[in-house]
Amino acid sequence: QITTILIFFGIIPALFNKIILKRSLKDIGLCVGDWRQGLKWGGIFFVSSLLIFFLGNYFFNFLKHYSVPVVIVYDYKTFVLYEFTAVAFIIFIYELFFRGFILLTFVPKLGYWAVAVQVLFFILLATSAGRVVWTLIPYIVFAPLAGVVVYKSRSILYSGVLQLVLLIILDASVVRLVK
């Protein structure tokens, strides 16, 4: 599965961007971009996400439904390894494909509406199994917020790092509840 995900969401879009569209990797957000906009909108994204998850937990008991692998609950080293490998990999792939490739490809034609297009692509793909699982909710929440950060900064760096930090906070909260 990892190989398939890497090829479909990483290698093929990068090659398509380079060979067919004749654009550099910078054009799919693999750059520093506008760091001022990245930090400004990243801060808004961070605070908004925390507020959304607080409200989601308050009204819907989100943290009781959201699950993490059992193996990370009782071993700190495994938790850290999981977050900085598996979670970081998933975030990078999502950022590269949905924000870097889809969003930044549509920006010249659609402008700000490219954010909505990448959100729609993500939600369609995430719900293609027929139901939404609780572990996908953070990524669905992040899709429009991260899209705005990438749109403003032209870089997937800021939204990717912030998603990693937010998911570490979310996963650590679940671990704390379980223990």
Backbone bond lengths (Angstrom), bond angles and torsions (degrees), N, CA, C in turn:
res aa  C-N    CA-C-N  psi(-1)  N-CA   C-N-CA  omega(-1)  CA-C   N-CA-C  phi
1 Q - - - 1.450 - - 1.529 111.88 -
2 I 1.331 115.44 -40.14 1.471 119.11 -179.40 1.522 110.32 -61.59
3 T 1.331 116.44 -42.96 1.464 120.80 179.53 1.522 110.68 -63.13
4 T 1.328 116.98 -44.41 1.463 121.47 179.34 1.523 110.78 -61.57
5 I 1.324 115.97 -45.95 1.466 120.73 179.17 1.525 110.35 -61.30
6 L 1.328 116.41 -46.06 1.463 120.97 179.97 1.527 111.63 -60.42
7 I 1.326 116.54 -43.24 1.467 120.32 -179.28 1.526 110.78 -68.71
8 F 1.351 116.89 -51.10 1.463 120.66 -174.81 1.525 113.15 -68.74
9 F 1.323 117.30 -43.87 1.462 120.82 -175.05 1.527 114.09 -96.00
10 G 1.315 118.49 -12.75 1.455 120.76 -177.19 1.514 114.29 -117.08
11 I 1.319 116.31 -64.24 1.461 121.10 -172.22 1.528 112.34 -69.62
12 I 1.337 117.18 -47.79 1.467 119.69 -178.57 1.533 111.60 -61.34
13 P 1.344 119.79 -48.62 1.476 118.15 177.36 1.527 113.31 -61.40
14 A 1.339 117.27 -38.52 1.465 119.94 179.36 1.531 110.63 -64.47
15 L 1.325 116.92 -43.81 1.468 120.57 178.08 1.528 111.22 -66.67
16 F 1.321 117.04 -42.78 1.463 121.24 177.37 1.528 110.09 -58.37
17 N 1.311 115.41 -44.23 1.464 121.17 178.91 1.519 110.99 -61.78
18 K 1.326 116.47 -44.14 1.470 121.82 -175.45 1.535 111.61 -76.06
19 I 1.338 117.11 -47.33 1.467 120.73 -172.13 1.525 112.73 -86.32
20 I 1.318 117.17 -50.03 1.466 120.49 -175.14 1.536 111.38 -80.86
21 L 1.323 116.27 -52.08 1.466 119.86 -177.96 1.524 113.06 -81.06
22 K 1.331 116.11 -14.37 1.470 122.76 179.75 1.534 112.18 54.93
23 R 1.332 114.40 46.50 1.462 120.78 178.43 1.520 109.22 -116.65
24 S 1.319 115.90 158.86 1.462 120.07 179.53 1.529 110.23 -84.20
25 L 1.316 116.28 169.42 1.462 121.19 177.80 1.535 111.01 -64.87
26 K 1.313 115.73 -24.96 1.469 120.41 175.81 1.532 110.35 -59.97
27 D 1.333 116.09 -32.48 1.461 120.94 -177.89 1.528 113.20 -73.08
28 I 1.331 117.72 -10.50 1.463 120.01 173.98 1.533 110.01 -112.01
29 G 1.310 115.31 24.59 1.451 120.65 170.75 1.512 116.39 86.99
30 L 1.317 118.82 6.27 1.468 120.98 178.24 1.526 109.38 -85.92
31 C 1.339 114.25 69.99 1.455 121.52 -177.96 1.525 108.28 -164.15
32 V 1.308 116.46 175.74 1.459 120.94 177.35 1.528 110.09 -76.57
33 G 1.308 117.98 -33.05 1.457 121.36 179.34 1.520 112.36 64.88
34 D 1.304 116.21 -152.92 1.460 122.59 178.51 1.524 107.68 -86.48
35 W 1.321 116.61 96.28 1.464 120.79 -172.42 1.529 112.48 -65.50
36 R 1.318 117.18 -30.98 1.477 119.24 178.73 1.529 110.45 -64.39
37 Q 1.330 115.26 -46.37 1.466 119.92 177.79 1.533 110.45 -66.49
38 G 1.327 115.97 -38.13 1.462 120.08 178.45 1.515 112.47 -60.58
39 L 1.334 116.47 -43.65 1.462 120.41 179.49 1.536 111.46 -72.03
40 K 1.329 116.54 -41.63 1.468 120.15 -179.60 1.528 110.84 -62.62
41 W 1.318 116.47 -55.84 1.461 120.54 -177.76 1.522 111.31 -72.63
42 G 1.322 116.72 -28.29 1.463 119.85 174.36 1.522 111.10 -63.73
43 G 1.330 116.89 -40.32 1.458 120.92 177.01 1.524 111.39 -63.73
44 I 1.324 116.17 -41.66 1.466 120.51 177.37 1.535 109.59 -63.85
45 F 1.317 116.82 -43.05 1.465 122.68 177.50 1.526 110.27 -59.71
46 F 1.315 117.22 -45.27 1.462 121.84 -177.80 1.536 111.28 -62.66
47 V 1.319 116.38 -51.11 1.468 120.85 -179.12 1.535 110.50 -64.39
48 S 1.332 117.05 -42.23 1.467 120.88 179.12 1.520 111.10 -61.56
49 S 1.318 116.43 -43.70 1.468 120.37 179.97 1.517 111.56 -63.50
50 L 1.324 116.47 -44.51 1.468 119.35 178.10 1.529 110.56 -59.83
51 L 1.317 116.65 -42.71 1.459 120.82 179.17 1.533 111.23 -64.07
52 I 1.319 116.96 -43.86 1.470 121.15 179.50 1.527 110.09 -61.47
53 F 1.326 117.58 -44.46 1.464 119.56 -179.01 1.523 112.02 -71.58
54 F 1.324 117.24 -32.46 1.460 119.60 174.98 1.531 109.65 -63.29
55 L 1.334 116.28 -48.05 1.462 120.56 179.36 1.533 111.38 -65.60
56 G 1.337 115.92 -39.39 1.463 120.07 176.92 1.510 112.35 -61.69
57 N 1.311 116.10 -38.01 1.459 119.99 178.18 1.531 110.89 -74.10
58 Y 1.311 116.37 -39.87 1.471 121.09 -178.26 1.543 111.29 -64.70
59 F 1.332 116.22 -45.48 1.467 119.77 -175.63 1.527 114.54 -91.14
60 F 1.342 117.52 -30.00 1.462 120.32 -173.45 1.526 113.93 -121.46
61 N 1.328 117.08 5.19 1.468 120.87 -178.28 1.536 111.37 54.16
62 F 1.306 115.24 43.94 1.467 121.67 -174.67 1.526 112.98 -52.14
63 L 1.324 117.98 -45.34 1.467 120.37 -175.61 1.527 112.81 -63.87
64 K 1.306 118.50 -25.07 1.473 120.82 177.23 1.524 111.27 -75.29
65 H 1.321 117.46 -25.17 1.465 121.75 179.69 1.528 112.42 -92.14
66 Y 1.309 115.88 -30.47 1.467 122.02 -179.16 1.526 108.25 -73.60
67 S 1.301 117.09 132.16 1.463 118.65 -176.91 1.523 111.57 -120.99
68 V 1.313 114.08 157.10 1.459 122.40 175.67 1.527 106.99 -126.99
69 P 1.315 118.26 158.81 1.461 119.50 176.85 1.531 111.16 -59.86
70 V 1.305 116.39 136.17 1.466 121.67 -177.91 1.528 111.17 -57.88
71 V 1.305 117.39 -34.10 1.459 121.62 -176.14 1.531 112.81 -61.17
72 I 1.335 118.05 -25.48 1.476 119.42 -178.79 1.524 112.76 -88.71
73 V 1.313 117.21 -9.83 1.459 120.62 -174.40 1.526 112.20 -70.39
74 Y 1.313 117.59 -39.96 1.466 120.91 -171.16 1.518 115.30 -107.75
75 D 1.333 117.13 2.56 1.459 119.83 -179.27 1.530 109.61 -136.02
76 Y 1.327 115.96 112.97 1.462 121.44 -176.48 1.528 112.12 -60.88
77 K 1.332 117.22 -42.12 1.468 120.15 -179.19 1.526 110.66 -61.94
78 T 1.320 116.58 -41.19 1.457 120.57 178.44 1.530 110.22 -66.23
79 F 1.324 116.36 -38.52 1.473 120.94 176.90 1.528 109.99 -58.01
80 V 1.320 116.48 -50.70 1.467 121.14 -178.71 1.523 110.72 -63.24
81 L 1.322 116.62 -44.77 1.465 120.73 178.87 1.526 110.68 -60.64
82 Y 1.311 117.12 -44.88 1.471 122.49 179.54 1.533 110.45 -60.50
83 E 1.320 116.99 -47.69 1.460 120.70 -176.92 1.524 112.18 -64.21
84 F 1.335 116.50 -42.02 1.469 119.66 -174.94 1.528 113.96 -89.99
85 T 1.317 117.32 -1.17 1.468 119.57 173.59 1.527 109.80 -116.00
86 A 1.323 117.01 -71.12 1.468 120.44 -174.65 1.530 112.24 -63.64
87 V 1.319 116.93 -52.32 1.469 120.44 -177.74 1.529 110.03 -66.31
88 A 1.312 117.84 -44.87 1.470 120.67 179.42 1.531 111.03 -61.83
89 F 1.336 117.51 -38.16 1.468 121.88 178.27 1.529 110.31 -62.82
90 I 1.322 116.62 -48.10 1.466 120.94 -179.55 1.525 110.25 -60.94
91 I 1.317 116.17 -45.19 1.469 119.99 179.05 1.522 110.85 -60.89
92 F 1.324 116.80 -45.99 1.469 120.16 -179.73 1.525 111.06 -59.37
93 I 1.323 116.72 -44.67 1.463 120.29 -179.07 1.533 110.18 -64.45
94 Y 1.339 116.86 -46.16 1.466 119.96 178.17 1.524 110.98 -60.63
95 E 1.313 116.52 -44.51 1.462 120.34 -179.85 1.524 110.90 -62.84
96 L 1.320 116.17 -47.12 1.459 120.45 -177.99 1.522 110.93 -61.15
97 F 1.327 117.17 -46.50 1.461 119.95 -175.82 1.526 112.62 -78.16
98 F 1.323 117.71 -56.81 1.458 120.15 -171.84 1.525 113.20 -76.96
99 R 1.309 117.37 -46.40 1.458 119.15 -179.23 1.525 111.28 -86.77
100 G 1.333 118.13 -48.42 1.455 120.71 -176.95 1.509 113.33 -69.48
101 F 1.325 116.47 -52.09 1.466 119.63 -175.14 1.528 111.87 -82.72
102 I 1.331 117.51 -58.45 1.467 119.65 -174.48 1.533 111.28 -68.54
103 L 1.319 117.11 -56.53 1.467 119.95 -175.54 1.525 111.53 -60.08
104 L 1.332 117.00 -53.49 1.470 119.37 -175.14 1.525 112.66 -70.80
105 T 1.329 118.22 -18.62 1.464 120.38 174.25 1.521 110.39 -75.53
106 F 1.327 116.44 -36.39 1.467 120.62 -178.37 1.525 114.01 -85.73
107 V 1.310 118.87 -15.03 1.474 121.21 -177.50 1.536 112.80 -55.72
108 P 1.338 120.54 -46.23 1.471 118.18 -178.60 1.531 113.77 -59.91
109 K 1.319 117.73 -32.06 1.470 121.54 -178.33 1.530 112.83 -89.90
110 L 1.339 116.06 -38.48 1.461 120.00 -171.33 1.527 114.59 -109.48
111 G 1.321 117.21 -12.23 1.456 120.20 -177.31 1.522 110.64 62.72
112 Y 1.325 115.45 -133.63 1.464 121.41 -176.33 1.530 112.59 -62.19
113 W 1.324 117.69 -26.27 1.465 121.44 179.55 1.524 112.08 -64.41
114 A 1.312 117.81 -15.69 1.467 120.81 176.87 1.524 110.70 -62.06
115 V 1.329 117.29 -28.96 1.469 121.27 176.25 1.525 109.11 -61.27
116 A 1.321 116.80 -46.41 1.463 121.18 179.52 1.524 111.49 -64.61
117 V 1.314 117.00 -37.93 1.468 120.56 179.39 1.521 110.51 -62.26
118 Q 1.333 117.55 -46.24 1.462 118.84 -179.46 1.518 111.24 -67.35
119 V 1.336 117.85 -33.42 1.472 120.92 176.38 1.531 109.28 -64.15
120 L 1.329 116.66 -45.61 1.464 120.12 178.61 1.526 112.01 -60.88
121 F 1.325 117.18 -45.34 1.467 120.94 176.71 1.529 110.22 -57.17
122 F 1.320 116.10 -45.36 1.467 119.66 -178.14 1.524 110.98 -64.90
123 I 1.318 117.79 -47.21 1.469 120.91 -178.05 1.529 110.34 -64.65
124 L 1.318 117.62 -40.63 1.467 119.81 177.17 1.521 111.50 -61.08
125 L 1.313 116.61 -43.20 1.460 119.94 179.22 1.528 110.93 -69.53
126 A 1.321 117.49 -41.67 1.465 121.48 -178.31 1.522 112.24 -66.55
127 T 1.316 116.98 -32.84 1.464 120.28 -177.94 1.529 113.05 -98.21
128 S 1.313 117.45 4.61 1.468 120.53 -178.06 1.528 112.28 -63.58
129 A 1.312 118.07 -19.52 1.467 121.13 177.78 1.529 111.17 -76.73
130 G 1.320 117.29 -7.80 1.448 120.60 176.53 1.516 114.36 104.67
131 R 1.301 117.53 -17.84 1.463 119.94 178.19 1.521 108.90 -150.97
132 V 1.297 114.87 155.70 1.468 120.45 178.50 1.525 107.94 -98.16
133 V 1.313 116.40 126.70 1.460 120.37 176.50 1.527 108.36 -92.75
134 W 1.313 115.33 153.50 1.464 120.91 -175.40 1.525 112.57 -58.67
135 T 1.331 117.87 -31.04 1.467 119.44 -178.28 1.528 112.44 -69.89
136 L 1.335 117.81 -16.24 1.469 120.43 177.26 1.524 112.82 -87.68
137 I 1.321 116.92 -16.01 1.466 120.74 -177.60 1.535 112.15 -54.57
138 P 1.340 119.69 -46.46 1.479 117.39 178.75 1.526 113.05 -57.99
139 Y 1.324 117.06 -39.83 1.462 119.95 -179.49 1.525 111.11 -68.09
140 I 1.330 116.98 -34.30 1.464 120.64 176.75 1.525 109.90 -68.86
141 V 1.319 117.16 -39.36 1.469 121.02 176.05 1.525 110.14 -65.23
142 F 1.326 116.52 -41.19 1.459 120.85 -177.53 1.529 112.97 -70.03
143 A 1.333 118.05 -28.93 1.473 120.86 -172.29 1.531 113.51 -52.71
144 P 1.332 119.56 -54.01 1.474 116.55 179.94 1.529 113.29 -71.12
145 L 1.338 116.13 -36.65 1.472 119.38 -179.31 1.532 110.75 -66.24
146 A 1.318 116.01 -46.86 1.468 120.00 178.24 1.527 110.61 -64.45
147 G 1.333 115.86 -35.22 1.460 119.83 177.66 1.514 112.43 -60.05
148 V 1.318 116.63 -41.99 1.470 120.39 178.64 1.527 110.42 -65.28
149 V 1.333 116.75 -42.09 1.474 120.50 179.24 1.523 109.97 -60.25
150 V 1.326 117.15 -45.94 1.470 120.83 -179.68 1.524 110.56 -67.74
151 Y 1.314 117.30 -40.69 1.464 121.08 177.91 1.529 110.92 -58.19
152 K 1.311 116.18 -44.74 1.468 121.01 -177.26 1.533 112.57 -75.08
153 S 1.340 117.10 -37.72 1.468 120.24 -174.18 1.522 113.61 -96.90
154 R 1.324 116.91 -19.24 1.474 123.31 -174.86 1.533 111.89 62.03
155 S 1.325 115.87 29.90 1.462 121.19 179.71 1.519 109.69 -144.03
156 I 1.346 116.76 141.44 1.462 120.79 176.39 1.534 111.04 -88.14
157 L 1.301 116.68 -4.30 1.465 121.89 -177.84 1.524 112.35 -60.40
158 Y 1.311 117.71 -51.98 1.469 121.78 -173.46 1.525 112.12 -66.92
159 S 1.321 116.24 -46.50 1.465 118.90 -179.55 1.525 110.94 -67.81
160 G 1.321 117.62 -35.98 1.465 120.78 178.91 1.522 112.62 -65.31
161 V 1.323 116.34 -46.34 1.472 120.50 179.77 1.528 110.14 -64.15
162 L 1.316 116.63 -42.75 1.461 119.83 -179.71 1.527 111.81 -65.27
163 Q 1.315 117.28 -39.04 1.460 119.84 176.77 1.522 110.74 -62.70
164 L 1.320 116.94 -41.18 1.460 120.35 178.37 1.526 110.26 -61.52
165 V 1.312 117.70 -46.63 1.462 121.27 179.34 1.528 110.30 -61.29
166 L 1.322 117.02 -45.53 1.463 120.74 -179.34 1.533 111.66 -64.55
167 L 1.319 117.16 -39.91 1.469 119.29 179.12 1.524 111.62 -70.11
168 I 1.324 117.47 -33.27 1.467 120.09 174.65 1.529 109.13 -64.01
169 I 1.325 117.05 -43.56 1.466 120.79 177.99 1.531 110.20 -62.36
170 L 1.311 116.41 -45.02 1.459 121.40 -179.77 1.526 111.41 -63.46
171 D 1.322 116.50 -47.75 1.472 120.53 179.78 1.527 110.98 -64.61
172 A 1.320 117.10 -40.60 1.469 120.44 178.32 1.530 110.55 -64.21
173 S 1.319 117.22 -35.51 1.465 120.44 177.11 1.518 111.29 -64.18
174 V 1.328 116.18 -41.29 1.466 120.40 178.25 1.530 110.10 -66.58
175 V 1.328 117.51 -42.52 1.460 121.51 178.33 1.532 109.60 -59.67
176 R 1.318 116.46 -42.82 1.468 120.80 179.59 1.521 110.96 -63.03
177 L 1.326 117.36 -39.46 1.467 120.94 178.49 1.534 111.55 -65.93
178 V 1.319 115.99 -38.86 1.462 121.17 -178.23 1.519 110.49 -68.74
179 K 1.329 116.49 -40.28 1.460 120.20 -178.12 1.490 107.55 -75.36
